[in-house]
Amino acid sequence: MSDLVNSYISHISNRKLSSNTLDAYIRDIKKFHEFVMSKEESIDQVDVVIIMAYVQSLKKSGKANSSVIRNIVSIRNFYKYLINIGKIESNPVIQYQSPKIKRTLPAILTVEEVDKLLSMPDCETNKGVRDKCMLEIMYATGIKVTELLNLTIYDVNIKLSYVKCKGLKDRERMIPIGSYGVKWIENYLKIRSQLNINNLDLLYFNLHGNKMTRQGFWKIVKQYADEAKIDKPINSYTLRHSFAVHLLQNGADIKTIQELLGHSDLSTTQIYSGISKKSKIAEVYKKAHPRA
């Protein structure tokens, strides 16, 4: 069992809860943790897509709405606890309304909004070049924040235009990068030594020459989103979600996207199909309806 889950169970065990309520909360969190592990994800890196996949699995197993809602409440409270102890920045749990589950799809940026966000770093500075490179690679590959921050200089192949990404359980996948990503890696490598004051093999560092934290990267994304005046809820996963939906909208098959994202189960990736369809319907409506 995860240390974070054990810590949370210890935390709620000290609260004045009835034995039935406490047992239900612990059972819900343990079952959710098992689901996350089965997807080869980390409990503190879960995003809304994993939450949605879990809710779907509960429904498919025949759980009543009341049971599904209680599970969501249990998980939401667990992530509130992780926020309070500083382990995560935002709560990934979808909102809901009783008795029906209201599924809020993850925010997706348009291609224009991605361009605007990625144009925010000041590339006259070393920090700006680093930030620009990180954002370009995240959007080019769809990798998770932790995977991005764990990249080393040996994981990048500029000649063949790919990065080698290592996920949970050290599962490796090769992800192609386009011309923009290659260009900005080349630009960044020219100034990387000036940031690498501790002589590390990591590709990216914070301004003190140490490994950047997920919270540090989140602050970078939030800063540029504010500067770009993007009026959408944005988090560290937004570029990953946008990467998947933009590929679908441009004809990529769901199986390929599953492999690029590193999902162990296709059902998790299929959630992006629903997002893509809704975006397409809205786009067609705006173009076709005279009053749109």
C-alpha positions as semicolon CSV with decimal commas, in nm:
position;residue;x (nm);y (nm);z (nm)
1;M;0,000;0,000;0,000
2;S;0,120;0,352;-0,083
3;D;0,273;0,553;0,202
4;L;0,035;0,837;0,113
5;V;-0,267;0,607;0,141
6;N;-0,145;0,470;0,475
7;S;-0,086;0,826;0,597
8;Y;-0,438;0,927;0,498
9;I;-0,593;0,621;0,664
10;S;-0,404;0,707;0,982
11;H;-0,528;1,067;0,952
12;I;-0,898;0,982;0,917
13;S;-0,874;0,711;1,183
14;N;-0,806;0,987;1,436
15;R;-1,119;1,178;1,337
16;K;-1,456;1,137;1,506
17;L;-1,618;0,916;1,243
18;S;-1,855;0,629;1,297
19;S;-1,702;0,287;1,248
20;N;-1,922;0,225;0,943
21;T;-1,823;0,556;0,779
22;L;-1,456;0,502;0,853
23;D;-1,468;0,147;0,714
24;A;-1,640;0,272;0,398
25;Y;-1,383;0,550;0,342
26;I;-1,090;0,313;0,393
27;R;-1,246;0,051;0,165
28;D;-1,311;0,312;-0,107
29;I;-0,956;0,448;-0,097
30;K;-0,796;0,103;-0,098
31;K;-1,009;-0,003;-0,396
32;F;-0,923;0,318;-0,580
33;H;-0,554;0,267;-0,504
34;E;-0,573;-0,084;-0,651
35;F;-0,732;0,058;-0,965
36;V;-0,461;0,323;-1,001
37;M;-0,190;0,061;-0,956
38;S;-0,358;-0,161;-1,218
39;K;-0,325;0,130;-1,462
40;E;0,043;0,154;-1,368
41;E;-0,007;0,509;-1,243
42;S;0,112;0,676;-0,924
43;I;-0,149;0,777;-0,667
44;D;-0,009;1,131;-0,637
45;Q;0,001;1,183;-1,014
46;V;-0,361;1,095;-1,094
47;D;-0,547;1,331;-1,326
48;V;-0,913;1,374;-1,420
49;V;-0,888;1,115;-1,697
50;I;-0,797;0,841;-1,448
51;I;-1,081;0,958;-1,219
52;M;-1,327;0,936;-1,508
53;A;-1,202;0,588;-1,600
54;Y;-1,252;0,477;-1,241
55;V;-1,605;0,614;-1,227
56;Q;-1,681;0,430;-1,550
57;S;-1,544;0,107;-1,404
58;L;-1,765;0,146;-1,095
59;K;-2,071;0,197;-1,314
60;K;-1,986;-0,101;-1,537
61;S;-1,954;-0,319;-1,229
62;G;-2,316;-0,234;-1,143
63;K;-2,252;0,004;-0,853
64;A;-2,553;0,215;-0,756
65;N;-2,536;0,593;-0,795
66;S;-2,521;0,630;-0,417
67;S;-2,216;0,402;-0,402
68;V;-2,046;0,581;-0,691
69;I;-2,106;0,917;-0,528
70;R;-1,969;0,796;-0,194
71;N;-1,657;0,670;-0,369
72;I;-1,606;1,008;-0,535
73;V;-1,649;1,185;-0,200
74;S;-1,392;0,950;-0,045
75;I;-1,143;1,012;-0,325
76;R;-1,205;1,386;-0,325
77;N;-1,135;1,404;0,048
78;F;-0,819;1,198;0,001
79;Y;-0,685;1,448;-0,252
80;K;-0,787;1,739;-0,031
81;Y;-0,562;1,581;0,231
82;L;-0,275;1,554;-0,019
83;I;-0,317;1,924;-0,102
84;N;-0,314;2,016;0,267
85;I;0,013;1,830;0,328
86;G;0,169;1,982;0,016
87;K;0,196;1,667;-0,197
88;I;-0,012;1,791;-0,493
89;E;-0,119;2,131;-0,627
90;S;-0,479;2,069;-0,737
91;N;-0,758;1,819;-0,677
92;P;-0,806;1,593;-0,982
93;V;-1,151;1,468;-0,882
94;I;-1,435;1,553;-1,117
95;Q;-1,733;1,747;-0,983
96;Y;-2,066;1,573;-0,950
97;Q;-2,427;1,636;-0,860
98;S;-2,642;1,394;-0,666
99;P;-2,798;1,164;-0,769
100;K;-2,648;1,178;-1,119
101;I;-2,276;1,198;-1,178
102;K;-2,177;1,514;-1,358
103;R;-1,860;1,441;-1,548
104;T;-1,649;1,745;-1,615
105;L;-1,413;1,674;-1,901
106;P;-1,055;1,800;-1,868
107;A;-0,988;2,142;-2,015
108;I;-0,844;2,127;-2,365
109;L;-0,662;2,416;-2,531
110;T;-0,721;2,497;-2,894
111;V;-0,420;2,490;-3,125
112;E;-0,426;2,873;-3,119
113;E;-0,426;2,877;-2,739
114;V;-0,134;2,633;-2,730
115;D;0,057;2,858;-2,971
116;K;-0,014;3,157;-2,747
117;L;0,092;2,975;-2,430
118;L;0,412;2,848;-2,588
119;S;0,501;3,195;-2,715
120;M;0,505;3,347;-2,364
121;P;0,862;3,259;-2,245
122;D;1,122;3,532;-2,297
123;C;1,375;3,349;-2,512
124;E;1,633;3,625;-2,464
125;T;1,703;3,472;-2,122
126;N;1,833;3,127;-2,025
127;K;1,526;3,068;-1,811
128;G;1,301;3,157;-2,103
129;V;1,483;2,917;-2,337
130;R;1,455;2,641;-2,077
131;D;1,085;2,707;-2,020
132;K;1,014;2,726;-2,392
133;C;1,191;2,394;-2,449
134;M;1,003;2,223;-2,166
135;L;0,663;2,342;-2,288
136;E;0,740;2,249;-2,649
137;I;0,852;1,898;-2,550
138;M;0,551;1,844;-2,324
139;Y;0,313;1,937;-2,606
140;A;0,518;1,750;-2,868
141;T;0,520;1,424;-2,671
142;G;0,226;1,431;-2,429
143;I;0,447;1,297;-2,150
144;K;0,360;1,346;-1,785
145;V;0,526;1,614;-1,578
146;T;0,725;1,359;-1,375
147;E;0,842;1,191;-1,695
148;L;0,948;1,528;-1,836
149;L;1,143;1,617;-1,522
150;N;1,313;1,275;-1,516
151;L;1,450;1,304;-1,871
152;T;1,828;1,292;-1,901
153;I;2,050;1,408;-2,185
154;Y;2,084;1,041;-2,283
155;D;1,708;1,012;-2,339
156;V;1,709;1,260;-2,628
157;N;1,804;1,166;-2,982
158;I;1,806;1,477;-3,198
159;K;1,924;1,300;-3,513
160;L;1,636;1,051;-3,508
161;S;1,392;1,301;-3,352
162;Y;1,266;1,108;-3,051
163;V;1,283;1,104;-2,673
164;K;1,305;0,791;-2,462
165;C;1,057;0,815;-2,179
166;K;1,059;0,597;-1,869
167;G;0,726;0,557;-1,690
168;L;0,624;0,361;-1,384
169;K;0,791;0,024;-1,332
170;D;1,067;0,155;-1,562
171;R;0,858;0,083;-1,872
172;E;1,025;0,262;-2,163
173;R;0,855;0,406;-2,467
174;M;0,999;0,595;-2,762
175;I;0,808;0,910;-2,853
176;P;0,874;1,102;-3,175
177;I;0,921;1,477;-3,159
178;G;0,853;1,718;-3,443
179;S;1,065;1,994;-3,592
180;Y;0,960;2,251;-3,327
181;G;1,063;2,019;-3,045
182;V;1,397;1,936;-3,211
183;K;1,468;2,304;-3,275
184;W;1,410;2,404;-2,913
185;I;1,607;2,116;-2,770
186;E;1,898;2,228;-2,989
187;N;1,856;2,588;-2,867
188;Y;1,833;2,476;-2,506
189;L;2,139;2,251;-2,525
190;K;2,346;2,557;-2,622
191;I;2,277;2,719;-2,284
192;R;2,214;2,408;-2,068
193;S;2,570;2,405;-1,928
194;Q;2,512;2,751;-1,781
195;L;2,221;2,615;-1,576
196;N;2,387;2,283;-1,491
197;I;2,597;2,417;-1,205
198;N;2,583;2,080;-1,025
199;N;2,695;1,879;-1,329
200;L;2,387;1,654;-1,346
201;D;2,275;1,427;-1,628
202;L;1,919;1,556;-1,607
203;L;1,794;1,742;-1,912
204;Y;1,621;2,018;-1,715
205;F;1,698;2,189;-1,385
206;N;1,559;2,463;-1,166
207;L;1,748;2,791;-1,142
208;H;1,959;2,650;-0,856
209;G;2,090;2,370;-1,076
210;N;1,885;2,102;-0,898
211;K;1,608;1,874;-1,019
212;M;1,288;2,071;-1,073
213;T;0,984;1,969;-0,869
214;R;0,637;1,911;-1,011
215;Q;0,520;2,212;-0,808
216;G;0,794;2,421;-0,968
217;F;0,685;2,321;-1,317
218;W;0,320;2,387;-1,229
219;K;0,411;2,744;-1,129
220;I;0,579;2,793;-1,467
221;V;0,270;2,673;-1,656
222;K;0,037;2,884;-1,439
223;Q;0,251;3,196;-1,488
224;Y;0,251;3,170;-1,867
225;A;-0,120;3,081;-1,878
226;D;-0,194;3,399;-1,680
227;E;0,028;3,606;-1,908
228;A;-0,140;3,457;-2,216
229;K;-0,480;3,544;-2,060
230;I;-0,615;3,197;-2,132
231;D;-0,956;3,184;-1,966
232;K;-0,965;2,811;-1,897
233;P;-0,876;2,601;-1,593
234;I;-0,518;2,496;-1,661
235;N;-0,300;2,251;-1,473
236;S;0,016;2,051;-1,528
237;Y;-0,174;1,797;-1,739
238;T;-0,343;2,042;-1,977
239;L;-0,079;2,014;-2,250
240;R;-0,090;1,632;-2,223
241;H;-0,469;1,631;-2,264
242;S;-0,449;1,880;-2,553
243;F;-0,180;1,668;-2,721
244;A;-0,410;1,363;-2,720
245;V;-0,721;1,543;-2,843
246;H;-0,537;1,733;-3,118
247;L;-0,393;1,405;-3,247
248;L;-0,741;1,250;-3,253
249;Q;-0,887;1,552;-3,430
250;N;-0,621;1,520;-3,697
251;G;-0,684;1,154;-3,769
252;A;-0,456;0,961;-3,532
253;D;-0,595;0,624;-3,420
254;I;-0,674;0,564;-3,055
255;K;-0,433;0,269;-3,023
256;T;-0,137;0,481;-3,131
257;I;-0,235;0,753;-2,884
258;Q;-0,257;0,491;-2,610
259;E;0,101;0,387;-2,681
260;L;0,225;0,747;-2,695
261;L;0,060;0,832;-2,362
262;G;0,179;0,510;-2,200
263;H;-0,170;0,400;-2,090
264;S;-0,179;0,032;-1,997
265;D;-0,554;0,013;-2,068
266;L;-0,724;0,142;-2,384
267;S;-1,038;0,238;-2,189
268;T;-0,846;0,520;-2,024
269;T;-0,739;0,661;-2,361
270;Q;-1,090;0,630;-2,506
271;I;-1,211;0,911;-2,281
272;Y;-1,031;1,147;-2,521
273;S;-1,257;1,026;-2,803
274;G;-1,558;1,177;-2,626
275;I;-1,376;1,506;-2,577
276;S;-1,271;1,512;-2,943
277;K;-1,626;1,444;-3,066
278;K;-1,771;1,720;-2,849
279;S;-1,508;1,965;-2,972
280;K;-1,577;1,868;-3,334
281;I;-1,953;1,909;-3,295
282;A;-1,906;2,255;-3,143
283;E;-1,665;2,352;-3,422
284;V;-1,903;2,236;-3,699
285;Y;-2,194;2,417;-3,531
286;K;-2,004;2,746;-3,510
287;K;-1,907;2,724;-3,876
288;A;-2,245;2,611;-4,008
289;H;-2,513;2,782;-3,799
290;P;-2,604;3,136;-3,917
291;R;-2,662;3,251;-3,558
292;A;-2,362;3,080;-3,402
